[in-house]
Amino acid sequence: MTPQDLGNLLAPLNASLNLGSALFLLGGLWFIRRGEVRRHRIAMSGAVGSSGIFLVFYLLRVYLTGTHRFAGEGMAKAVYLGILFSHMILAVVIVPLILRLLFLVWKSRFHDHARLARWTYPMWLYVSVTGLLVYLLLYQVYGYV
């Protein structure tokens, strides 16, 4: 198996991890709104785990195959780049926020955790969903060069 072959296998796996993260996040919100703290904790642990594994596999894929240029043109390219850049910026921003949320839980500072989560959660969900969307546009709809 060549590095390119491995990279091509990692791309759909990473998309699946983004989908998993989004589903765990939605489940976590559902559970905490119902007061099911234990299930919320499990769902959010799943979101952290799938996002963490995604990051490792994403960096490995980029190392193996580099970045790809979007093959779409015109409005499709503008939309893709808008999604990609907002995704990339928020992906960097949320990492320390997620680490802070985990720290606050570890220290049993649940009120502070809830206040920060109100800001972090929508960004994290956006990053997970747009990560899947970037994959679909780049690998399934328009392709890359």
C-alpha positions in Angstrom: 0.0 0.0 0.0 1.4 3.4 -1.0 1.2 6.5 1.1 -1.3 7.9 -1.4 -3.5 4.8 -1.0 -3.4 5.1 2.8 -4.2 8.8 2.6 -7.2 8.0 0.4 -8.4 5.5 3.0 -8.0 8.0 5.8 -10.1 10.7 4.1 -13.5 8.9 4.4 -12.5 7.6 7.9 -11.9 11.2 8.9 -15.3 12.2 7.5 -16.9 9.5 9.6 -15.1 10.7 12.7 -16.5 14.2 12.0 -20.0 12.8 11.6 -19.5 10.8 14.8 -18.4 13.9 16.7 -21.4 15.8 15.5 -23.8 13.0 16.6 -22.1 12.7 20.0 -22.4 16.5 20.4 -26.1 16.5 19.5 -26.6 13.6 21.9 -24.7 15.4 24.7 -26.9 18.4 24.3 -30.0 16.3 24.4 -28.9 14.5 27.5 -27.9 17.6 29.5 -31.1 19.4 28.7 -33.0 16.3 30.1 -30.8 16.4 33.2 -29.1 13.1 32.3 -25.6 14.1 33.4 -24.0 10.6 33.2 -25.2 10.1 29.6 -24.1 13.6 28.8 -20.7 12.8 30.1 -20.5 9.6 28.0 -21.7 11.4 24.8 -19.2 14.3 25.3 -16.4 11.8 26.0 -17.3 10.3 22.6 -17.1 13.7 21.0 -13.7 14.4 22.5 -12.5 11.0 21.5 -13.7 11.1 17.9 -12.4 14.6 17.5 -9.0 13.6 19.0 -8.7 10.6 16.7 -9.8 12.7 13.8 -7.0 15.2 14.5 -4.3 12.5 14.6 -5.6 10.8 11.4 -6.0 14.2 9.6 -2.4 15.2 10.4 -1.2 11.7 9.2 -3.2 12.1 6.0 -1.8 15.6 5.3 1.7 14.2 6.0 1.2 11.3 3.6 -0.6 13.1 0.7 -0.3 16.8 1.3 -3.1 19.2 0.8 -5.5 19.1 -2.2 -6.7 21.9 -4.5 -10.5 22.1 -5.0 -11.4 21.3 -8.6 -14.7 23.2 -8.6 -14.9 26.7 -10.2 -16.8 29.9 -9.9 -19.4 30.2 -7.2 -18.8 26.5 -6.1 -15.2 27.4 -5.3 -16.1 30.5 -3.5 -18.6 28.7 -1.3 -16.2 25.8 -0.7 -13.4 28.2 0.3 -15.7 30.1 2.6 -16.7 26.9 4.4 -13.1 25.7 4.5 -11.6 28.9 5.9 -14.3 29.3 8.6 -13.9 25.6 9.4 -10.1 25.9 9.7 -10.2 29.1 11.9 -12.8 27.7 14.3 -11.0 24.3 14.4 -8.0 26.1 15.8 -10.0 28.2 18.2 -12.0 25.4 19.8 -9.0 23.2 20.8 -8.1 25.3 23.8 -11.7 25.9 24.6 -12.4 22.1 24.7 -9.3 21.6 26.9 -10.6 24.3 29.2 -14.0 22.6 29.4 -12.4 19.3 30.3 -10.3 21.1 33.0 -13.4 22.7 34.5 -15.2 19.4 34.7 -12.1 17.8 36.2 -12.2 20.5 38.9 -15.9 20.1 39.4 -16.5 23.7 38.3 -19.8 22.9 36.5 -21.2 26.4 36.5 -18.1 27.8 34.7 -18.2 24.7 32.4 -21.8 25.4 31.4 -21.0 29.1 30.8 -18.1 28.3 28.5 -19.9 25.4 26.8 -22.6 27.8 25.6 -19.9 29.4 23.4 -17.8 26.4 22.6 -20.6 23.9 21.7 -22.0 25.7 18.6 -18.4 26.3 17.3 -17.5 22.6 17.9 -20.7 21.4 16.2 -20.1 23.8 13.2 -16.5 22.4 12.9 -17.7 18.8 12.9 -20.5 19.4 10.4 -18.4 21.6 8.0 -15.6 19.0 8.2 -17.9 16.5 6.8 -19.2 19.0 4.2 -15.6 19.8 3.1 -14.9 16.1 2.6 -18.1 15.7 0.5 -17.3 18.7 -1.7 -13.6 17.8 -2.1 -13.8 14.1 -2.5 -17.3 13.2 -3.6 -18.9 16.1 -5.5 -16.2 18.2 -7.2 -12.9 16.4 -6.6 -9.5 17.8 -6.4 -6.4 18.3 -8.5 
